[in-house]
């Protein structure tokens, strides 16, 4: 999962601070990759250095820049490796205003067309067929994921804007007796 681009996609929805972004990213990607808050802030620092986000000056909130919006648009309009696709689709499917159907079409068009496998007659052909089998398996996995995504999107579940709730840090407070 591209943490960098995922954070930009979240910030395209509105200003947030690091811990809030971590919470949003975790639930919107189905916990695809547990990310610690330190990684979030390190990534935000790099995004700020690259002028893709800026601090608002209000409580360490971050907001996306025009260059950051362009990077998100490019990410959503280009294909991704199958290994990163589930998290990208899960994130996109939960964000208002993201054309998930376009992402599915783009990804589907980028998947390799299966070719007939042949019986190898040498070690070199054997190696090439093993690699080709791996490409076919990844493409089939990608197709199945895209099919499942289309079925799930047809359920009509509404998209969810960023939460206004400020996530709690640390341990929960003890109830007052």
Buried (B, 14 or more C-beta within 10 A) or exposed (E): BBBBBBBBBBBBBEBBBBBBBBBBBBEBBEEBBEBEBEBBBEBBEEBBEEEBBBBEEEEEBBBBBEEBBEBBEEBBEEBBEBEBBBBBBBBBBBBEEBEBEEBBEBBBEBBEEEEEEEEEEEEEEEEBBEEBEEBBEBBEBBBEBBEEBEEEBEEEEEEEEBEEEEBEEEEEEEEEE
